[in-house]
């Protein structure tokens, strides 16, 4: 089992996975924030000066090591069954 840790400001999300993970539930705001953190990590977006200064800095770790986007891929399947590779 592997662990993904997502950090944005004071919020920290830890997700344990084997091969695939579905995030379900009624807390849409939390799910959307997890999605945005994963997407920004794989899009190679860096923290802006504004984000660093006002606590919006984000980071993502896989088994307590920073994500390496050369090794990992992010696949998004939309409700219309369109596959997007980021």
C-alpha positions as CSV (number, residue, x, y, z in Angstrom):
1,X,0.0,0.0,0.0
2,X,1.2,3.5,-0.9
3,X,0.4,6.9,0.7
4,X,-0.2,10.2,-1.1
5,X,0.1,13.3,1.1
6,X,-1.3,16.6,-0.2
7,X,-0.6,19.9,1.6
8,X,-2.0,23.3,0.9
9,X,-1.5,25.9,3.6
10,X,-2.7,24.5,6.9
11,X,-4.8,21.7,5.2
12,X,-3.2,18.2,4.9
13,X,-4.8,15.3,3.1
14,X,-3.4,11.8,3.4
15,X,-4.7,9.1,1.0
16,X,-3.8,5.4,1.1
17,X,-3.9,3.6,-2.2
18,X,-3.1,0.2,-3.8
19,X,-3.6,0.7,-7.6
20,X,-6.5,3.0,-8.0
21,X,-8.5,5.3,-5.7
22,X,-12.0,6.6,-6.1
23,X,-12.8,9.6,-3.9
24,X,-16.5,9.6,-3.1
25,X,-18.6,11.5,-0.5
26,X,-20.8,14.5,-0.1
27,X,-18.1,17.0,0.8
28,X,-17.7,18.6,-2.7
29,X,-15.4,21.4,-1.5
30,X,-12.8,18.9,-0.1
31,X,-13.0,16.6,-3.1
32,X,-12.5,19.6,-5.4
33,X,-9.5,20.9,-3.4
34,X,-7.9,17.4,-3.6
35,X,-8.5,17.3,-7.3
36,X,-7.0,20.8,-7.8
37,X,-3.9,19.9,-5.7
38,X,-3.3,16.7,-7.8
39,X,-3.9,18.5,-11.0
40,X,-1.5,21.4,-10.1
41,X,1.1,18.9,-9.0
42,X,1.1,17.0,-12.3
43,X,0.8,20.2,-14.4
44,X,4.1,21.3,-12.9
45,X,2.6,24.5,-11.5
46,X,4.9,26.2,-9.0
47,X,3.9,28.2,-6.0
48,X,3.6,31.9,-6.7
49,X,5.0,34.6,-4.5
50,X,1.4,35.5,-3.4
51,X,0.7,31.9,-2.5
52,X,3.8,31.6,-0.5
53,X,3.2,34.8,1.4
54,X,-0.5,34.2,2.2
55,X,-0.4,30.5,3.1
56,X,-1.6,29.0,-0.2
57,X,1.6,27.1,-0.8
58,X,1.0,23.5,-2.0
59,X,3.1,20.4,-1.9
60,X,2.5,16.7,-2.8
61,X,4.4,13.6,-1.6
62,X,4.3,10.0,-2.5
63,X,5.5,7.7,0.3
64,X,7.0,10.8,2.0
65,X,9.0,11.7,-1.1
66,X,8.2,14.6,-3.4
67,X,6.2,13.6,-6.5
68,X,8.4,13.0,-9.6
69,X,6.2,13.9,-12.6
70,X,8.6,12.0,-14.9
71,X,7.6,8.7,-13.3
72,X,3.9,9.3,-12.4
73,X,1.0,10.1,-14.7
74,X,-2.4,11.7,-13.8
75,X,-5.4,10.3,-15.8
76,X,-8.7,12.1,-15.6
77,X,-11.9,10.5,-16.8
78,X,-14.7,13.1,-17.2
79,X,-18.4,12.3,-16.7
80,X,-18.6,12.0,-20.5
81,X,-16.0,9.2,-20.5
82,X,-13.3,11.4,-22.1
83,X,-9.8,10.4,-21.0
84,X,-7.4,13.3,-20.4
85,X,-3.7,12.7,-19.7
86,X,-2.1,15.5,-17.8
